[in-house]
Amino acid sequence: MVAGAQEDNDKAARDRAVEYFYLHAVSLFEQDSVDAAYEMLEHCLALDPESSPVKYELAAYYQFMGKDSIAREMLESIVREEPSNMRYCDALVAYYERHGDTESAIDVYERLLNDGTHGSKPEIYQVLYKLYSSIGENRKALEMLEKLELLEGPSESISLYKVYQYVMLQDSVNAIAESRRMIAEYPDNQLYRNMLGESYLHFNDVENAENAFIAALLNDPDDVMAMSSLASIYLYNDNDSLFCGITERMLKSERLEPEQRSSLLLDYVAHREKSDTAYMKGFFQELLKLPFDQVEIAEIYAQYLIYHQESNDVVIPVVERILELDPENNAALLQMLKYAIERNDYEDVVKRCDDALLYMPDMLALYYYKGLALYLLGDKDALLPVYELGLQHCGDDDAPETVSEMYTMVGDMYHEAGNIEKCMAAYDSALVYNPDNVNVLNNYAYYLTLEGIELDRALEMSEKTIGMEPDNAIYIDTYAWVLFALERYEEAKAYALKLLSTDSEKSSVEYNHCGDIFAQCGDIDRAVELWKKAQELGDDSKILKKKIKKRRYYPDGKKKRR
């Protein structure tokens, strides 16, 4: 007796210790001291290796740590010890489901049903239905629904699931009968009327399916689901007039979600691609009068008009309508800018760019077109700050040619202002983005020559322009003038002759250049002849008069601008 009493005392002391440390572990969990809590649980397990609560908690920790095999052993162990404990069974089933072991999960709940303890718990049938259904055991899944129905009585959800299982089992009689029973029991619920139609469709009974959906619409004329199903039937049967009628009815329904309406409208427009555009324009205008979100409808309408090459006068009011509804609509803002550019309405270009920049301040092209429009309006002074601000937003996605062109214009403006240093810095940037920018190469070479600096670089750039456009009179003139500045007069004369032989109209500057070249080559008669042509074209400089009178070349201290 003494030994037995001692053993009982030891067990009681152990149980108290396990309970104490277990509760302490729970407290540590509540304080988010997870590692310390699990160390305490390990201590509990050492004191009592058979403690189900301790193994339950540790199993969760081992799963978190990726030690799945240990977690599984612990969960299976506690379920063997306490097979009727729903909490433990649920944890083991959850483990099986995570690892795709559906059959083992089913075994756990089937044992719960068979032990008689939980035979009246509807959640077991619900879970078993889900598990059987997930592996295609439709007959067993239906059996679980029927047992659940006996336990809880008929319900809408059970009937819905039963119809699904009948359909999966190809049991048309019961699927349709169950659907009809639900309509009779819940006559105001459109779901069951549509479910009946879908059941008929599944069993290829198109005629009865059509009748079911028509009946659904008679009960609720705005039922989008019924209209959609009818549209599919009409399309399948090549009944175009009925398909178009029901589709247009659906598109006008306020119950249709905006995303659904946009998708359906795009499909419908594609379906009627070859139909009368006048009819479709009228239909779009009807839609735009309805009391729901119209932005996407207007966008699709604009796309439709553009695709069918309608005139700008037809498209522009629709795009303006988009902007009325959605002032921040980037596509519409850019579309209106495009139209302004196409009709050379520079004032409107500036306005449209300003409107778009409110919402797209990083779009370089907007600065480009605004600055260009201001330049063409004669407001050259406004171009420079617009382009300099725009170039601050230059990014990797911007077209290098556009960036280069903007730097070109900035350089030209600085040159006009007499700021040669900033002009050349801008030209350098332009060539970084487009090394073949022929206008920059030519102008840069010419301006370097006028300044009398970096003549070898000027020659290299000018040679490149000649290589790209060998018959361009302006580029030939620049190349000849660079050669002249390098005192390579005979080479310069060859290009002067080529320039004079071109059909292009020559400027006073070009005739002046050619005269200077011929003079330095000893052909003073031809030089005077060319100088006089420059004079006839408006060059009334004193140095030109002196060259003609004295019949000799004099350096021109004034820069010759073209």
Backbone torsions as a table, in degrees:
resi	resn	phi	psi	omega
1	MET	NA	-40.4	-177.9
2	VAL	-62.4	-42.4	-179.0
3	ALA	-64.2	-39.5	179.6
4	GLY	-66.3	-41.1	179.4
5	ALA	-64.4	-39.1	-179.5
6	GLN	-64.3	-40.5	-179.6
7	GLU	-63.4	-41.1	178.9
8	ASP	-64.8	-39.6	179.5
9	ASN	-63.8	-41.2	-179.9
10	ASP	-63.9	-41.0	-179.6
11	LYS	-65.7	-41.3	-179.6
12	ALA	-64.3	-40.7	179.1
13	ALA	-64.8	-40.4	179.1
14	ARG	-64.1	-43.6	-179.7
15	ASP	-62.7	-40.3	178.0
16	ARG	-63.8	-39.6	180.0
17	ALA	-66.0	-44.6	178.7
18	VAL	-60.7	-44.5	-179.4
19	GLU	-62.9	-40.3	-178.9
20	TYR	-62.8	-51.4	-177.4
21	PHE	-69.0	-31.1	178.1
22	TYR	-65.4	-46.1	178.9
23	LEU	-64.5	-35.4	177.7
24	HIS	-65.4	-38.8	178.0
25	ALA	-63.1	-42.3	178.2
26	VAL	-60.6	-40.6	178.1
27	SER	-63.0	-40.7	178.5
28	LEU	-65.1	-36.1	175.8
29	PHE	-59.5	-44.8	-178.7
30	GLU	-64.0	-24.2	177.8
31	GLN	-93.4	8.8	-179.8
32	ASP	64.4	20.8	175.7
33	SER	-92.7	72.4	-170.0
34	VAL	-65.0	-48.4	-177.5
35	ASP	-60.7	-44.1	179.9
36	ALA	-64.3	-37.7	179.6
37	ALA	-62.0	-44.0	-178.4
38	TYR	-72.8	-28.6	172.8
39	GLU	-63.5	-39.0	178.8
40	MET	-66.3	-38.8	178.1
41	LEU	-65.3	-38.8	176.9
42	GLU	-61.5	-37.1	177.4
43	HIS	-65.0	-41.1	177.2
44	CYS	-60.1	-43.3	-177.9
45	LEU	-65.2	-34.5	177.1
46	ALA	-65.7	-35.2	179.3
47	LEU	-73.0	-38.1	-178.0
48	ASP	-141.6	90.5	-176.9
49	PRO	-62.8	-12.6	-177.5
50	GLU	-104.0	7.5	-176.4
51	SER	-70.0	112.3	-178.9
52	SER	-65.2	-44.8	179.4
53	PRO	-59.4	-39.1	-179.5
54	VAL	-67.0	-45.1	-179.7
55	LYS	-65.4	-34.2	178.0
56	TYR	-60.9	-47.9	-179.8
57	GLU	-66.8	-41.7	-179.1
58	LEU	-66.4	-33.0	179.6
59	ALA	-60.6	-40.6	178.0
60	ALA	-63.1	-40.0	-179.8
61	TYR	-66.3	-42.5	-178.7
62	TYR	-66.7	-34.6	175.6
63	GLN	-64.8	-41.9	177.9
64	PHE	-60.8	-36.4	-178.6
65	MET	-82.7	-3.5	179.9
66	GLY	84.7	10.2	179.8
67	LYS	-95.4	69.3	-170.9
68	ASP	-66.9	-36.9	-176.8
69	SER	-64.5	-39.7	178.3
70	ILE	-66.2	-43.4	-180.0
71	ALA	-59.9	-43.3	-179.2
72	ARG	-61.9	-45.2	-179.9
73	GLU	-58.7	-42.6	-178.4
74	MET	-66.5	-44.1	-179.1
75	LEU	-65.6	-43.4	179.1
76	GLU	-64.9	-34.3	-179.9
77	SER	-65.8	-45.4	-176.5
78	ILE	-73.1	-29.2	176.4
79	VAL	-71.0	-34.9	175.2
80	ARG	-64.3	-39.7	-179.1
81	GLU	-70.9	-38.9	-177.0
82	GLU	-132.1	73.3	-173.0
83	PRO	-66.0	-15.7	-179.0
84	SER	-98.3	1.7	-178.7
85	ASN	-80.0	107.6	-176.0
86	MET	-62.0	-35.6	-178.5
87	ARG	-62.1	-45.0	-179.4
88	TYR	-69.7	-40.0	179.6
89	CYS	-64.0	-41.5	178.8
90	ASP	-61.7	-40.1	-179.8
91	ALA	-65.3	-41.9	179.9
92	LEU	-67.6	-41.3	178.1
93	VAL	-63.2	-41.5	177.8
94	ALA	-60.3	-38.9	177.3
95	TYR	-62.8	-48.1	-179.2
96	TYR	-59.8	-42.7	-178.3
97	GLU	-64.1	-39.9	178.9
98	ARG	-62.2	-30.5	-177.3
99	HIS	-101.3	12.9	174.9
100	GLY	71.9	16.7	-179.1
101	ASP	-97.1	70.6	-174.4
102	THR	-66.3	-37.7	-177.7
103	GLU	-62.7	-40.1	177.2
104	SER	-65.6	-38.0	177.7
105	ALA	-61.9	-42.1	178.5
106	ILE	-62.3	-41.6	-179.0
107	ASP	-58.2	-39.9	-178.4
108	VAL	-60.3	-48.6	-176.5
109	TYR	-74.8	-32.0	175.4
110	GLU	-63.0	-38.2	177.3
111	ARG	-64.8	-36.9	177.8
112	LEU	-62.4	-39.6	178.5
113	LEU	-67.5	-39.9	-174.6
114	ASN	-73.3	-24.6	-177.7
115	ASP	-77.9	-6.0	174.1
116	GLY	82.2	-13.4	-175.8
117	THR	-73.3	-39.2	-174.1
118	HIS	-115.9	23.7	-177.2
119	GLY	-61.9	-18.4	-178.1
120	SER	-103.3	12.3	-178.0
121	LYS	-92.1	111.0	-176.4
122	PRO	-63.6	-28.0	-177.1
123	GLU	-63.9	-26.1	178.1
124	ILE	-68.0	-43.9	177.4
125	TYR	-64.4	-37.2	179.5
126	GLN	-62.7	-45.5	-179.8
127	VAL	-66.7	-42.7	179.4
128	LEU	-63.5	-36.4	176.0
129	TYR	-59.7	-47.2	-179.1
130	LYS	-61.5	-43.1	-177.7
131	LEU	-67.6	-46.1	178.9
132	TYR	-62.9	-40.8	-179.2
133	SER	-64.3	-36.1	-176.1
134	SER	-67.6	-24.2	179.9
135	ILE	-106.4	12.6	175.9
136	GLY	78.6	14.1	176.8
137	GLU	-85.4	70.2	-171.7
138	ASN	-66.5	-35.4	178.5
139	ARG	-63.7	-45.0	178.2
140	LYS	-66.3	-38.1	178.6
141	ALA	-61.9	-43.0	178.6
142	LEU	-64.0	-37.5	178.1
143	GLU	-60.9	-41.5	178.5
144	MET	-64.0	-38.2	178.8
145	LEU	-65.3	-40.6	-179.4
146	GLU	-65.9	-39.9	177.2
147	LYS	-67.2	-37.6	177.7
148	LEU	-65.9	-37.8	179.5
149	GLU	-66.7	-38.2	176.4
150	LEU	-64.2	-35.6	-177.2
151	LEU	-76.1	-43.5	-173.0
152	GLU	-106.7	-14.7	-174.0
153	GLY	91.7	164.7	-178.8
154	PRO	-62.3	147.8	176.3
155	SER	-149.4	161.0	-179.8
156	GLU	-61.9	-44.9	-176.3
157	SER	-64.0	-42.3	179.6
158	ILE	-62.9	-41.6	-179.7
159	SER	-64.3	-40.2	177.6
160	LEU	-59.6	-46.0	-180.0
161	TYR	-65.7	-36.2	179.6
162	LYS	-65.0	-42.6	177.8
163	VAL	-59.9	-43.6	179.3
164	TYR	-58.7	-43.9	-178.8
165	GLN	-68.6	-38.1	176.6
166	TYR	-61.0	-41.3	179.1
167	VAL	-63.6	-43.9	-179.7
168	MET	-64.7	-30.2	179.0
169	LEU	-87.7	4.3	-178.5
170	GLN	58.9	32.2	180.0
171	ASP	-96.7	82.9	-174.2
172	SER	-65.4	-36.9	-176.9
173	VAL	-60.9	-51.4	-177.7
174	ASN	-72.3	-35.3	179.1
175	ALA	-61.0	-46.4	-178.1
176	ILE	-72.3	-39.1	179.4
177	ALA	-62.7	-43.3	179.7
178	GLU	-65.1	-39.4	178.5
179	SER	-63.5	-43.9	179.5
180	ARG	-65.2	-38.1	178.0
181	ARG	-61.7	-39.2	-179.7
182	MET	-69.3	-36.3	177.1
183	ILE	-63.0	-42.8	-179.5
184	ALA	-64.8	-38.2	-177.1
185	GLU	-80.0	-32.8	-178.8
186	TYR	-128.0	71.9	-172.9
187	PRO	-65.1	-20.9	-178.4
188	ASP	-91.6	-3.5	-178.4
189	ASN	-93.6	107.5	-177.2
190	GLN	-64.2	-24.0	-177.3
191	LEU	-54.7	-42.0	-175.1
192	TYR	-74.2	-31.9	175.7
193	ARG	-64.9	-42.6	177.2
194	ASN	-69.4	-34.5	178.7
195	MET	-62.6	-37.7	177.8
196	LEU	-63.3	-45.2	178.3
197	GLY	-61.5	-42.3	179.2
198	GLU	-65.2	-35.7	178.1
199	SER	-63.5	-45.6	176.9
200	TYR	-59.4	-43.2	-179.9
201	LEU	-61.1	-41.1	-178.5
202	HIS	-60.5	-33.7	-179.1
203	PHE	-98.0	20.2	173.6
204	ASN	61.5	25.5	174.8
205	ASP	-96.0	78.3	-171.3
206	VAL	-66.7	-38.3	-177.9
207	GLU	-61.9	-48.6	179.0
208	ASN	-68.3	-32.9	177.0
209	ALA	-62.0	-46.8	179.1
210	GLU	-59.0	-44.3	179.6
211	ASN	-63.1	-37.1	179.7
212	ALA	-65.8	-42.0	-180.0
213	PHE	-70.9	-36.0	175.7
214	ILE	-62.9	-41.2	177.2
215	ALA	-62.6	-38.4	178.3
216	ALA	-62.8	-39.9	179.8
217	LEU	-71.3	-32.1	175.6
218	LEU	-64.5	-35.2	178.7
219	ASN	-75.2	-34.6	179.7
220	ASP	-146.1	96.0	-174.2
221	PRO	-61.5	-15.8	-178.4
222	ASP	-105.4	17.8	-179.3
223	ASP	-71.6	105.0	-176.0
224	VAL	-65.6	-37.4	-179.0
225	MET	-62.6	-43.0	179.2
226	ALA	-65.8	-42.1	178.7
227	MET	-62.4	-41.7	-179.6
228	SER	-62.9	-42.0	179.9
229	SER	-66.8	-39.9	177.7
230	LEU	-64.4	-39.9	178.6
231	ALA	-59.8	-40.6	178.5
232	SER	-63.9	-40.7	179.4
233	ILE	-64.9	-45.7	-179.1
234	TYR	-64.4	-37.8	178.6
235	LEU	-66.4	-41.9	179.7
236	TYR	-62.7	-36.6	-178.1
237	ASN	-88.4	6.5	-179.8
238	ASP	58.5	31.2	176.6
239	ASN	-95.1	83.6	-168.9
240	ASP	-66.1	-39.6	-177.2
241	SER	-64.6	-43.7	177.6
242	LEU	-67.2	-38.3	178.3
243	PHE	-61.0	-47.6	-178.2
244	CYS	-65.3	-40.4	-179.6
245	GLY	-62.2	-47.7	-178.0
246	ILE	-70.8	-33.0	178.7
247	THR	-67.3	-43.1	178.9
248	GLU	-65.8	-37.5	175.9
249	ARG	-61.4	-41.6	179.5
250	MET	-66.7	-41.4	-179.2
251	LEU	-63.6	-26.5	-179.7
252	LYS	-88.2	-3.8	-177.5
253	SER	-75.7	132.1	177.9
254	GLU	-70.6	-17.0	-178.9
255	ARG	-77.1	-16.9	-178.5
256	LEU	-70.8	128.7	178.0
257	GLU	-66.0	148.2	-178.2
258	PRO	-54.1	-41.2	179.8
259	GLU	-65.9	-39.4	178.1
260	GLN	-64.8	-41.1	-178.4
261	ARG	-63.9	-43.2	-179.5
262	SER	-63.0	-45.6	-179.6
263	SER	-63.9	-44.9	-179.4
264	LEU	-65.4	-40.1	-179.2
265	LEU	-64.8	-41.0	177.5
266	LEU	-61.2	-43.9	178.6
267	ASP	-63.7	-40.2	-177.8
268	TYR	-68.0	-40.9	177.5
269	VAL	-61.5	-41.9	178.4
270	ALA	-64.1	-39.2	179.4
271	HIS	-62.8	-36.6	-176.2
272	ARG	-101.7	28.4	-175.2
273	GLU	-55.2	-38.9	-175.1
274	LYS	-95.6	8.1	-178.0
275	SER	-82.8	174.6	-178.0
276	ASP	-62.2	119.5	-178.5
277	THR	-65.7	-30.3	179.1
278	ALA	-62.2	-41.1	178.4
279	TYR	-64.2	-45.9	-178.2
280	MET	-64.9	-37.1	177.4
281	LYS	-63.3	-40.8	177.2
282	GLY	-63.1	-39.4	179.8
283	PHE	-66.5	-43.0	176.9
284	PHE	-58.5	-42.4	-178.6
285	GLN	-66.3	-33.2	173.5
286	GLU	-62.1	-46.7	-179.3
287	LEU	-60.1	-38.0	-177.3
288	LEU	-71.3	-9.5	177.5
289	LYS	-94.6	-8.0	-175.6
290	LEU	-80.5	153.6	-171.9
291	PRO	-85.6	54.8	172.2
292	PHE	-143.1	175.3	-174.8
293	ASP	-53.4	123.0	-172.0
294	GLN	-113.7	-1.2	-174.6
295	VAL	-58.8	-51.3	-176.5
296	GLU	-67.9	-31.2	175.8
297	ILE	-63.6	-46.3	179.4
298	ALA	-62.8	-37.7	178.6
299	GLU	-63.4	-44.4	179.9
300	ILE	-66.3	-37.9	178.5
301	TYR	-62.0	-45.1	178.6
302	ALA	-60.6	-43.3	178.6
303	GLN	-62.2	-40.0	179.3
304	TYR	-61.5	-46.6	-178.9
305	LEU	-63.9	-42.4	179.9
306	ILE	-65.1	-42.7	179.8
307	TYR	-60.5	-39.0	-179.5
308	HIS	-88.3	13.3	172.0
309	GLN	56.6	39.6	173.0
310	GLU	-69.1	155.0	-177.2
311	SER	-66.6	158.2	179.1
312	ASN	-59.5	-32.9	179.9
313	ASP	-62.0	-27.6	178.5
314	VAL	-83.5	-39.3	-174.7
315	VAL	-76.4	-40.7	-172.1
316	ILE	-56.2	-45.1	178.4
317	PRO	-59.3	-32.8	179.0
318	VAL	-70.2	-41.9	178.7
319	VAL	-65.7	-38.7	177.3
320	GLU	-64.2	-33.8	176.8
321	ARG	-64.3	-39.9	176.9
322	ILE	-58.1	-43.5	-177.9
323	LEU	-70.8	-28.4	174.2
324	GLU	-64.8	-41.7	-178.1
325	LEU	-77.6	-32.7	-174.8
326	ASP	-144.8	83.8	-176.0
327	PRO	-59.0	-19.0	-178.0
328	GLU	-96.2	12.2	-176.7
329	ASN	-71.2	103.7	-173.7
330	ASN	-60.3	-43.0	-177.8
331	ALA	-62.0	-41.8	180.0
332	ALA	-68.5	-40.1	177.8
333	LEU	-59.0	-44.2	-178.9
334	LEU	-71.7	-32.4	178.0
335	GLN	-65.1	-42.3	178.7
336	MET	-66.6	-35.1	175.3
337	LEU	-63.8	-42.5	179.5
338	LYS	-58.2	-44.2	-179.3
339	TYR	-65.5	-39.2	179.2
340	ALA	-63.3	-39.7	178.9
341	ILE	-65.7	-42.8	-176.7
342	GLU	-62.4	-34.1	-178.9
343	ARG	-97.6	12.2	176.5
344	ASN	55.0	34.7	176.7
345	ASP	-91.0	86.0	-169.9
346	TYR	-67.0	-33.7	177.0
347	GLU	-63.9	-40.9	178.3
348	ASP	-69.7	-33.2	175.9
349	VAL	-58.8	-46.1	179.5
350	VAL	-60.9	-45.1	-179.8
351	LYS	-61.9	-46.7	-178.0
352	ARG	-64.9	-37.3	177.0
353	CYS	-64.4	-43.1	178.4
354	ASP	-62.4	-40.7	178.1
355	ASP	-61.3	-45.9	-176.7
356	ALA	-70.0	-34.1	-178.1
357	LEU	-66.0	-21.6	176.2
358	LEU	-61.9	-31.0	-175.1
359	TYR	-113.0	-16.1	-179.6
360	MET	-132.0	61.7	-174.2
361	PRO	-66.8	-12.8	-179.0
362	ASP	-99.6	6.5	-176.9
363	MET	-87.5	106.6	-173.3
364	LEU	-61.3	-37.3	-176.6
365	ALA	-59.1	-30.6	179.8
366	LEU	-65.8	-41.0	176.1
367	TYR	-65.9	-37.7	-179.2
368	TYR	-61.5	-51.0	-177.2
369	TYR	-70.3	-35.1	178.1
370	LYS	-64.2	-48.1	-179.8
371	GLY	-61.7	-42.5	179.8
372	LEU	-63.2	-42.2	179.0
373	ALA	-63.6	-42.8	177.5
374	LEU	-60.9	-40.2	178.6
375	TYR	-62.1	-44.3	-178.6
376	LEU	-72.0	-22.1	174.2
377	LEU	-80.5	-3.2	178.8
378	GLY	92.4	1.3	179.9
379	ASP	-94.7	68.8	-175.2
380	LYS	-64.0	-32.7	-177.6
381	ASP	-63.9	-26.6	-178.1
382	ALA	-78.7	-20.4	-176.5
383	LEU	-63.7	-45.0	-172.6
384	LEU	-58.3	-52.7	-179.9
385	PRO	-64.2	-32.2	178.9
386	VAL	-65.2	-46.7	-178.3
387	TYR	-69.9	-37.9	179.7
388	GLU	-65.7	-37.9	176.2
389	LEU	-67.3	-43.5	-179.7
390	GLY	-61.5	-40.4	-177.9
391	LEU	-67.4	-17.6	174.4
392	GLN	-70.0	-20.3	-179.3
393	HIS	-99.1	8.9	-178.4
394	CYS	-62.4	131.1	-179.6
395	GLY	-131.0	176.4	-177.2
396	ASP	-64.7	-23.7	-177.1
397	ASP	-85.0	-9.7	-178.4
398	ASP	-77.1	144.9	-179.2
399	ALA	-64.5	124.3	-178.7
400	PRO	-57.2	-33.9	-179.1
401	GLU	-64.5	-38.1	179.2
402	THR	-66.9	-44.9	179.1
403	VAL	-60.9	-44.5	-179.9
404	SER	-61.1	-42.1	-179.7
405	GLU	-64.8	-37.7	178.6
406	MET	-66.7	-42.7	175.9
407	TYR	-63.2	-33.5	177.6
408	THR	-61.1	-48.1	-179.8
409	MET	-63.7	-39.3	177.2
410	VAL	-61.6	-44.7	178.1
411	GLY	-60.7	-43.3	179.2
412	ASP	-61.3	-41.8	-179.9
413	MET	-64.9	-40.8	178.7
414	TYR	-66.2	-35.3	178.8
415	HIS	-66.5	-41.5	177.3
416	GLU	-61.9	-33.1	179.3
417	ALA	-80.9	-3.9	178.5
418	GLY	83.8	11.6	-179.9
419	ASN	-97.0	85.2	-174.3
420	ILE	-65.4	-38.1	-177.0
421	GLU	-61.8	-47.9	179.5
422	LYS	-70.3	-32.4	176.6
423	CYS	-59.6	-48.8	-176.7
424	MET	-69.2	-33.4	176.5
425	ALA	-63.6	-41.4	178.4
426	ALA	-65.9	-40.9	178.2
427	TYR	-63.4	-38.8	177.2
428	ASP	-59.6	-42.4	179.2
429	SER	-66.0	-39.8	179.0
430	ALA	-59.3	-39.8	-178.4
431	LEU	-75.4	-22.5	174.6
432	VAL	-64.2	-43.3	-177.7
433	TYR	-80.4	-27.2	178.4
434	ASN	-149.2	91.1	-177.8
435	PRO	-61.5	-15.9	-179.4
436	ASP	-103.7	21.5	177.4
437	ASN	-68.3	97.0	-169.0
438	VAL	-65.5	-35.2	179.0
439	ASN	-65.3	-42.5	178.3
440	VAL	-65.9	-44.3	-180.0
441	LEU	-57.4	-43.7	-179.4
442	ASN	-68.1	-51.4	-177.1
443	ASN	-63.8	-41.0	-179.1
444	TYR	-61.4	-46.3	179.4
445	ALA	-60.6	-42.6	-178.2
446	TYR	-66.1	-44.6	-178.0
447	TYR	-68.1	-36.8	175.1
448	LEU	-61.4	-39.1	180.0
449	THR	-66.2	-42.4	178.3
450	LEU	-61.7	-35.3	178.7
451	GLU	-80.3	-13.6	-179.3
452	GLY	70.9	31.1	-177.8
453	ILE	-127.7	153.9	175.1
454	GLU	46.2	49.0	-175.4
455	LEU	-66.1	-33.9	178.0
456	ASP	-64.2	-39.7	177.3
457	ARG	-67.1	-40.1	178.3
458	ALA	-60.4	-40.9	-179.8
459	LEU	-64.9	-41.6	-179.8
460	GLU	-61.8	-43.8	179.8
461	MET	-67.0	-41.0	-178.5
462	SER	-67.6	-37.3	176.8
463	GLU	-60.4	-36.2	-179.2
464	LYS	-66.4	-38.3	179.3
465	THR	-67.1	-38.0	178.5
466	ILE	-64.8	-37.3	178.5
467	GLY	-65.2	-35.3	-178.3
468	MET	-82.1	-38.6	-178.5
469	GLU	-136.8	78.2	-172.1
470	PRO	-65.8	-17.6	-177.2
471	ASP	-106.1	8.0	-179.9
472	ASN	-77.3	116.2	-174.2
473	ALA	-59.8	-40.0	-178.5
474	ILE	-64.4	-41.5	-179.0
475	TYR	-70.4	-34.9	176.4
476	ILE	-63.6	-42.7	179.7
477	ASP	-61.2	-45.2	179.5
478	THR	-60.6	-45.8	-178.2
479	TYR	-62.5	-43.7	177.9
480	ALA	-61.1	-39.2	-176.2
481	TRP	-72.4	-34.1	175.4
482	VAL	-65.5	-43.3	177.1
483	LEU	-60.5	-39.4	177.6
484	PHE	-61.5	-44.6	-179.8
485	ALA	-63.7	-29.2	177.8
486	LEU	-85.7	4.6	178.9
487	GLU	63.2	29.3	174.5
488	ARG	-99.5	69.9	-165.6
489	TYR	-66.4	-42.2	-177.5
490	GLU	-65.5	-39.1	176.0
491	GLU	-65.3	-39.8	178.0
492	ALA	-61.5	-39.6	-178.3
493	LYS	-63.4	-38.3	-179.8
494	ALA	-60.1	-40.4	-180.0
495	TYR	-78.2	-27.8	174.2
496	ALA	-65.2	-41.7	177.0
497	LEU	-62.6	-40.3	178.7
498	LYS	-64.3	-39.7	178.2
499	LEU	-61.6	-46.3	-177.7
500	LEU	-66.6	-23.6	-178.6
501	SER	-83.7	-10.4	-179.7
502	THR	-74.3	158.1	-179.3
503	ASP	-83.5	-6.8	-175.5
504	SER	-70.6	151.8	178.5
505	GLU	-71.8	130.4	-177.2
506	LYS	-95.0	149.0	177.2
507	SER	-95.2	168.6	177.3
508	SER	-61.6	-34.2	-179.9
509	VAL	-64.7	-43.1	-177.8
510	GLU	-66.7	-41.3	176.4
511	TYR	-64.8	-37.4	178.4
512	ASN	-63.1	-45.6	178.6
513	HIS	-58.8	-48.1	-178.0
514	CYS	-62.3	-39.7	177.2
515	GLY	-60.7	-44.9	179.4
516	ASP	-61.3	-41.0	-179.5
517	ILE	-63.9	-47.5	-179.9
518	PHE	-63.9	-36.7	179.2
519	ALA	-62.1	-42.6	-178.6
520	GLN	-73.0	-15.3	176.2
521	CYS	-95.5	3.1	175.1
522	GLY	91.6	0.9	-179.9
523	ASP	-98.3	76.7	-172.3
524	ILE	-71.5	-30.9	180.0
525	ASP	-63.5	-45.8	178.9
526	ARG	-66.6	-35.2	179.8
527	ALA	-62.0	-47.1	-178.8
528	VAL	-63.8	-40.1	178.4
529	GLU	-58.0	-43.2	-178.9
530	LEU	-72.3	-37.4	177.7
531	TRP	-62.7	-39.6	179.8
532	LYS	-65.3	-35.9	175.8
533	LYS	-62.7	-39.6	177.7
534	ALA	-62.9	-38.5	178.6
535	GLN	-65.7	-40.7	179.2
536	GLU	-63.2	-29.9	-179.1
537	LEU	-86.2	6.7	171.2
538	GLY	113.8	-0.5	178.3
539	ASP	-81.8	104.5	-179.3
540	ASP	-110.8	29.3	-178.3
541	SER	-67.7	150.5	180.0
542	LYS	-64.0	-37.7	-177.3
543	ILE	-66.7	-34.4	178.0
544	LEU	-68.2	-42.8	178.2
545	LYS	-60.9	-39.1	-179.9
546	LYS	-65.8	-41.2	179.7
547	LYS	-63.6	-39.3	-179.3
548	ILE	-70.0	-43.4	-177.1
549	LYS	-68.2	-44.6	-176.3
550	LYS	-86.5	-10.3	179.5
551	ARG	54.3	49.3	175.7
552	ARG	-157.6	162.1	-178.1
553	TYR	-81.6	135.6	171.6
554	TYR	-127.7	133.1	177.1
555	PRO	-58.8	139.9	179.9
556	ASP	-97.1	110.1	-178.9
557	GLY	-69.5	-21.0	179.7
558	LYS	-87.0	133.5	180.0
559	LYS	-65.9	132.9	178.5
560	LYS	-88.9	114.9	179.7
561	ARG	-101.5	144.6	177.9
562	ARG	-104.9	NA	NA
